[in-house]
Amino acid sequence: MGRPPLERTRVTRILLPILLGLSMMRAALPAADSAATGAPPARSRLLVVLGAPGEETYQTLFKEWGDRWLAAAQKAELSAVPIGFDPATATNSIQQLREALNSEPKEGWGDLWIVLIGHGTFNGKEAKFNLTGYDVTAQELAEWLKPFRRRLAVINCTSASGPFLKALSGEGRSILTATKNGAEQNFARYGDFISAAIADPEADLDKDGQTSLLEAHLTAAKRTADFYQLEQRMATEHPLLDDNGDGLGTPADWFRGVRAVKKAKDGAEPDGLRANQLCLVPNLTERALPPALRQQRDQIELKIARLRETKATLSEDDYYSSLEPLLLDLARLYASSTKP
């Protein structure tokens, strides 16, 4: 018989106008740079760390990958800190990384992106990111990041990077690794592909005019898998993403588009929701939205996404009754952002 009359009324007379209004409010936001609109600048920052190359060939590759990240930051008018790019000063890279993290605000609306490019090692107990001079372990980096309450994105593009995922996982963090564990110790190509995807319009899977961290990751993981298949080699890297704080990670092939369609056996919340809200190069509408409102909007959208995940367990009436106030909150937020 279809949806009961009352439920049909709710959808057509209440929710659909709200959804239409949200779309119109997004479009009504100034299509101009934040500098032109006077919107408060986000205090986001990008740290790009190049590790010890080992060989000259790798030095050239790693710098090329790092330069892509810096170019994306420049395009987004985002402050970037390069570490290890100059061989003459790279001998104390670990100290430079620690000082850069110490100088960063531990709270705030701005996101902190940390990209690790190079080689990694794992001795069965301890995973390391190889730097010129002293290496940094997963546990050391975890300690340095402990004080942070800002949103963090850590992209470890190295071999044997899998253990970093569990060590760094936490609330408000998106952790990406090139490998699923420490045993995958061959040279990792994931760093090449994600550095190319982070500002690539072709990686914009949902076609909203910007490439999110999730979209760049899924694109890079697919291109990594394609490389091994085309070369007829056994894949020695399997990228993972963790952004729900459980430290488990989700393989890229669990996703269809930007949604995880496979479920963990224990019913754990799927990864990808938060990483899809992080964009190194946001579109003009996003830039015009003040950082505080952007993160409030993201929190509401996370609640909507979580509700969607439980839809199969709810009656239609309960589902739409729960969805309605969230959409109203979202509408109010966009309305407040368009006031003169």
C-alpha positions in Angstrom: 0.0 0.0 0.0 3.0 2.3 0.3 3.7 4.9 2.9 0.9 5.8 5.4 -0.8 9.1 4.6 0.6 10.9 7.6 4.2 9.8 6.7 3.6 10.9 3.0 2.4 14.3 4.3 5.5 14.7 6.4 7.9 14.0 3.5 6.1 16.1 0.9 5.0 19.0 3.0 7.8 19.3 5.5 11.0 17.5 4.6 11.1 18.2 0.9 10.7 22.0 1.3 13.5 21.9 3.9 15.8 20.0 1.5 14.9 22.4 -1.2 15.6 25.3 1.1 19.0 23.9 2.1 20.0 23.6 -1.5 18.9 27.2 -2.2 20.8 28.4 0.9 24.0 26.7 -0.2 23.6 28.5 -3.5 22.9 31.8 -1.8 26.2 31.8 0.0 28.6 34.3 -1.7 30.5 32.7 -4.6 33.7 34.5 -3.8 36.9 34.1 -1.9 36.7 34.5 1.9 39.2 37.4 1.5 36.7 39.2 -0.7 33.7 38.5 1.5 35.3 39.3 4.8 34.7 35.9 6.2 37.0 34.9 9.0 40.0 33.0 7.7 40.3 29.4 8.8 43.4 28.7 10.9 44.1 25.5 9.1 47.7 24.4 8.3 49.5 21.8 6.3 52.7 20.1 7.4 54.5 18.1 4.7 57.4 16.0 5.9 59.8 14.4 3.5 61.7 11.4 5.0 65.2 10.1 4.3 65.2 9.1 0.6 67.9 6.4 0.8 68.6 6.8 -2.9 68.7 9.8 -5.3 65.8 8.4 -7.3 63.5 8.3 -4.3 64.6 11.8 -3.3 63.4 13.1 -6.6 60.1 11.2 -6.3 59.4 12.3 -2.7 60.0 15.9 -3.5 57.7 15.8 -6.5 55.0 14.3 -4.3 55.6 16.9 -1.6 55.5 19.8 -4.1 52.1 18.7 -5.2 50.8 19.0 -1.6 52.4 22.5 -1.3 50.9 23.6 -4.6 47.4 22.5 -3.5 47.9 24.4 -0.2 48.9 27.5 -2.2 45.8 27.1 -4.4 43.7 27.0 -1.3 45.6 30.0 0.2 46.5 27.7 3.1 49.6 28.1 5.3 52.0 25.2 4.7 55.2 24.1 6.5 57.6 22.0 4.4 60.0 19.9 6.5 62.9 17.9 5.0 62.8 19.4 1.5 66.2 21.0 1.8 68.9 18.3 2.2 71.2 20.8 3.9 68.8 21.3 6.8 67.1 17.9 6.8 69.6 16.4 9.3 67.4 17.5 12.2 64.0 16.8 10.6 62.6 15.2 13.7 63.3 18.3 15.8 61.7 20.5 13.1 58.6 18.3 13.1 58.3 18.4 16.9 58.8 22.2 17.0 56.2 22.7 14.3 53.7 20.6 16.3 54.6 22.4 19.5 54.0 25.8 17.9 50.6 24.8 16.6 47.4 25.8 18.5 46.0 22.8 20.2 42.4 23.9 19.9 40.5 25.9 17.3 38.3 25.7 14.2 41.2 25.2 11.8 42.2 21.7 10.6 45.7 20.5 10.9 47.0 18.3 8.0 50.1 16.2 8.5 51.5 14.4 5.4 54.4 11.9 5.9 56.2 11.0 2.6 59.1 8.5 2.4 60.0 5.1 3.7 58.9 3.3 6.8 60.1 0.3 8.8 58.6 -2.2 11.3 60.6 -4.6 13.5 57.6 -6.6 14.7 57.1 -4.3 17.7 57.7 -0.7 16.6 56.8 1.2 13.4 58.9 4.1 12.3 58.9 6.9 9.7 62.4 7.1 8.5 63.8 10.6 8.7 67.3 12.0 7.9 68.9 11.5 11.3 66.7 10.1 14.0 63.5 8.3 12.9 60.1 9.0 14.5 58.1 6.1 15.9 54.3 5.8 15.8 54.2 6.0 19.6 56.3 9.2 19.6 54.1 10.9 17.1 51.0 9.8 19.1 52.5 11.5 22.2 53.1 14.7 20.4 49.6 14.8 19.1 48.0 14.0 22.4 47.3 17.6 23.4 45.5 18.4 20.2 41.7 19.0 20.3 41.6 20.3 16.7 40.5 18.2 13.8 43.5 16.3 12.5 44.3 14.6 9.2 47.4 12.4 9.2 48.3 10.9 5.9 51.2 8.4 6.2 52.3 7.5 2.7 55.2 5.2 3.7 55.8 1.5 3.6 55.0 -0.4 6.9 52.7 2.5 7.9 49.8 0.4 9.0 50.6 0.4 12.8 50.4 4.3 12.7 46.7 4.0 12.2 45.9 2.4 15.6 48.5 4.5 17.4 47.1 7.8 16.1 43.4 7.0 16.0 41.1 9.2 18.0 38.1 11.4 18.1 38.1 14.1 15.4 41.0 12.5 13.6 41.3 11.1 10.1 44.2 8.7 9.8 45.3 7.3 6.4 48.0 4.7 5.8 49.5 3.3 2.7 49.6 -0.2 4.1 47.3 -2.4 6.2 50.1 -3.5 8.6 53.8 -3.3 9.3 54.6 -6.4 7.3 54.0 -4.6 4.0 57.5 -3.1 3.8 58.1 -2.7 0.1 58.3 0.8 -1.5 54.8 2.3 -1.3 53.3 4.1 -4.4 50.2 5.3 -2.6 51.9 8.6 -1.8 52.3 9.4 -5.5 48.6 8.8 -6.2 47.1 10.7 -3.3 49.4 13.7 -3.9 48.0 13.8 -7.4 44.4 13.3 -6.3 44.1 15.8 -3.5 43.4 18.7 -5.8 42.2 16.7 -8.9 38.7 17.5 -10.1 38.5 13.9 -11.5 38.7 12.6 -7.9 35.6 14.6 -6.9 33.3 11.6 -6.7 30.2 13.4 -5.6 30.7 16.3 -8.0 30.3 19.1 -5.4 33.2 21.1 -6.8 35.8 20.0 -4.3 37.8 16.9 -3.6 37.6 15.7 0.0 40.2 13.7 1.8 38.0 10.6 1.5 37.6 11.1 -2.3 41.4 11.6 -2.7 42.1 8.5 -0.6 39.6 6.3 -2.5 41.0 7.5 -5.9 44.6 6.9 -4.8 43.8 3.5 -3.4 42.1 2.5 -6.7 45.0 3.8 -8.8 47.4 1.9 -6.5 45.5 -1.3 -7.0 45.4 -0.7 -10.7 49.1 -0.2 -10.8 49.8 -3.7 -9.4 47.2 -5.3 -11.6 48.5 -3.7 -14.8 52.1 -4.5 -13.9 51.0 -8.1 -13.0 52.7 -7.8 -9.6 51.5 -9.0 -6.2 50.1 -6.0 -4.3 52.4 -5.1 -1.4 50.3 -2.2 -0.1 46.7 -1.9 0.9 45.7 1.6 2.1 43.4 2.0 5.1 41.3 4.8 6.5 40.2 5.3 10.1 38.2 8.4 11.0 35.7 7.1 13.7 38.3 6.6 16.4 38.1 2.8 16.8 41.6 2.2 15.3 40.4 -0.6 13.1 40.5 1.0 9.7 38.4 0.4 6.6 39.7 -0.9 3.2 39.0 1.2 0.1 37.1 -1.6 -1.6 34.4 -1.4 1.1 33.2 1.8 -0.5 30.8 2.6 -3.3 31.1 6.2 -4.2 31.7 8.0 -0.9 29.7 5.6 1.3 30.9 2.4 2.9 28.6 -0.4 1.8 30.2 -3.2 3.7 29.7 -3.5 7.4 32.1 -4.7 10.1 31.0 -7.9 11.8 30.8 -6.3 15.2 28.6 -3.5 13.9 31.3 -0.8 14.3 30.5 2.6 12.9 31.7 2.9 9.3 34.7 5.1 8.5 34.6 7.8 5.9 32.0 10.2 7.2 34.5 12.7 8.7 37.2 12.3 6.0 34.6 13.3 3.5 34.1 16.6 5.3 37.8 17.5 5.0 38.9 19.4 1.9 42.3 20.8 1.5 41.1 22.9 -1.5 37.5 23.8 -0.6 35.1 25.2 -3.2 34.1 28.9 -3.1 30.9 28.3 -1.2 32.8 26.4 1.6 35.4 29.2 1.8 32.7 31.8 2.3 31.3 29.8 5.3 32.9 30.9 8.6 35.0 28.1 10.1 32.9 27.9 13.3 29.7 27.5 11.3 31.3 25.0 9.0 32.2 22.7 11.8 28.8 23.1 13.4 27.3 22.1 10.0 29.6 19.1 9.8 28.5 17.9 13.3 24.8 18.1 12.2 25.6 16.3 8.9 27.4 13.5 10.9 24.3 13.0 13.0 22.2 12.8 9.8 24.7 10.2 8.3 24.6 8.1 11.5 20.8 8.2 11.5 20.8 7.1 7.9 22.9 4.1 8.9 20.2 3.0 11.4 17.3 3.5 8.9 16.7 -0.2 8.4 16.2 -0.7 12.1 13.6 2.1 12.5 10.0 2.5 11.4 9.5 5.1 8.7 7.7 7.3 11.1 10.5 7.1 13.7 13.1 7.7 11.0 11.5 10.8 9.6 10.6 12.1 13.0 14.3 11.9 13.9 15.5 13.4 10.6 13.2 16.4 10.7 14.8 18.3 13.6 18.2 17.7 12.2 17.3 19.2 8.8 15.6 22.1 10.6 18.9 22.8 12.5 20.8 22.7 9.3 18.4 25.1 7.6 18.7 27.5 10.6 22.5 27.3 10.3 22.5 28.2 6.6 19.9 30.9 7.2 22.2 32.5 9.9 25.2 32.4 7.5 23.4 34.3 4.8 22.3 37.2 7.1 24.0 40.5 6.3 
